[in-house]
Amino acid sequence: MALTLEQKQQVVAEVSEVAANAYSAVAAEYHGISVAKLTQLRVQAREKGVVLKVVKNTLAKRAFEGTKFECMSDSLTGPLLLAFSMEDLGSAARIVHEFSKENKALETKAVSVGGELFGPQELERVSKLPTRDEALAILMATMKAPVTELARTLKEVPGKFVRTVAAVKDAKEAA
């Protein structure tokens, strides 16, 4: 069933709004995947803060105009599923990567992060990016390490002095 002009405009506006707020996007060809499997993918995506859209490529190209995902326009060919990360950089890539392990029919066509286009081979690398909480934990551990080492070093000086005095005392008693 063909979409009316108003429906097409609504779809373009909706996808454009999602693209404007997303951190990254993945375009994957879903040809050959059952509806039940796609529904399962949508449920997993919703739980992880990923928005999935199946849109005609011409409408997606129009929706991407003026957004950081405009670089993906040339990659939009065939029946594509668009996954947008709304919470962190790698969530869409993680969802698509995990799903494609079980369903070989899902083939990644393009990955875009921050306005930069990557090929399908970069999906796994992007999927391994830390979440926001993991990145904060890494940052805090990095910031804490020098302070911890300083405290350990300062604590070691009196300890070494006490051990030296005890060794001198033991040596004098033995003599």
N, C-alpha and C positions, 0 to 999 in steps of 0.2 A: 504494500500500500504506500503510495507516494505521499510525502509530507507537503503540506501547504506552505506558502511563503511565511506565514505567521509562525508556524511550527518550526520551520527551519531557523528563523530569526531567534526564536526562543531557545532552541538547542545551541546555537552559536553563542548567545549571551550566557547561557548556563556553563558551557565548557570554557568560555573566556574568563568567567568569574573564578572558576575552579583553578584554571591555569595561572591566573594572576596571583593567587594565594598559595600555590604549591611550591615546594622546595625543589622537587625533581619529578621527572616523568619518564615512563617506559612505554614504548609502543611494541606490542607483540601480536603476531598473527595467530589467531585462534582457530583457524580452519581445521575441522576434523575433531573438535572437542564437543562432547555432548552437553546438552543444556544442564543436566544434573551436575556435571563437573564444573561448569561455569558458575552455577549457583553456589556451589561449595567454595569456589574461588572468591566470589563476591562476599560471602559470609566471613571468610578469613580476612579479606581486605578491610571490611568494615570494622572488625575487631582491632586491627592494627592502625587505624586512622588513614587508610588509603582509599581514594575515590577511584572507582573503575567506571569507564565510559566506553560504550561501543557507539561510534559516531561515523557517519560517512566521511570519507577522507576530505572531500571538498569543504564540508562544513568545519571539520577540524582545522584545516588550513586557514580558513577565515577566522576561526576562534583564536588561533595562535598569533594572528597579526597583532603586533604591538606588545606581545608578552615575551618573556625570556625563552619561551619554547618555540619561537618562530624558526629557529634553526632546524627543527624537526620536520618542517614542511616538505622537504624533498624526499624524506624517508617514508612518507605516508602513502603506501601502495598496498593494495590487497585488503582483505578483511582484518581490520586491526582493533585491538583492545587497548585502550589508553589507561594507564595506571598513574595516578598522581599522588605523591607523598605530601601529606598535609601536616605531619608532626615532626619528621626528621628527614634528612637527606636520603637515607638508604631504605626506608620502609617499603616503598613501591618495588624497588629492585629485589628486596628480600622476599616479598610475596611472590613475585613473578619467578624468581630463581627457584624457590622451594617448590612451587607448583609445577614448573617445567621439569624438575627432576622426576616427578611421578608421571607427568603427562608430556611425552616427547613431542606431541603435536603442537604444543605452545612454543612458538619460535620467536625469539626476540629480534626486533628489527632495528630499534634505536633506543638509546638512553641519553637523557639530557639532564645535566645538573648545573644550575646557576647560569643558564644561557649557553652552555658549552655542549656540543653534540659529541657523543661517544658511540662507537660501534657496538654491536651485540656482544662482542668478546669481552667488553668491559662490565657487563652485567654483574658478574660474580664479584669483581673488585668493588663496585659501588654497593653491592649488597652487604659487604663486610664493613662498611663505614659504621662507626659507633652511633648509638642512639644519643639523644641529648643527655640523658642521665649518665650513660657510660662515659661520654666525653667530659662531663663535669667531674666525675669520679677520677678520671685519668688526670685532669688538670689539678684537682686538689691533691692527689698523691704526688704529683710533680712539684707542686708548691710546698708541700709538707716535707719532702725529702731533705732539702738543705738544713732546715731547722732541726730536724731529727738528728742529722749527722753532727751538727754543731753541739747539740745537747749531749750526745753520746761522747763526743771528743772532750768536752768540758768535764764530764763526769769521770772520764778515764784518767785525767791528770792526777787528781788526789788519790785515786785507786792505785795507780802505779807507784806513787810516792809511798803509800802505806806498805805495799808489797816490797819495795826496796828497803825500807826501814826494818821490816820484819826479817828480810834475808840477812841484813847486816847484823841484827840482833842474834839470829840463829848461828851465824858464822862466829860471832864473839863467844857465844855460849859453848860452841863446839871446840873452840881453841883453848 
